[in-house]
């Protein structure tokens, strides 16, 4: 399926299948879809964000609504503050 879909996608987009999830990616953003059970996932990660260093956002949902919302950042090691900051919401 990913091979057939990949031919129709614009340049830069890639499609892969991992387990039962179809993932479509562009640079550092991935959208995943599963059919049974229904689920949607959004993952974005970026390095060299000014003032933050690294940033990562992940959100997942299913037929009942939002199941995970995770925002994580990591500062560059040159700062004296703790290196990680994370906020997570998980329903379950």
Secondary structure by P-SEA (a helix, b strand, c coil): caaaaaaaccccbbbbbcccbbbbbcccbbbbbbccccbbbbbbbbcccccccbbbbbbbbccccccbbbbbbbcccccccccccbbbbbcc
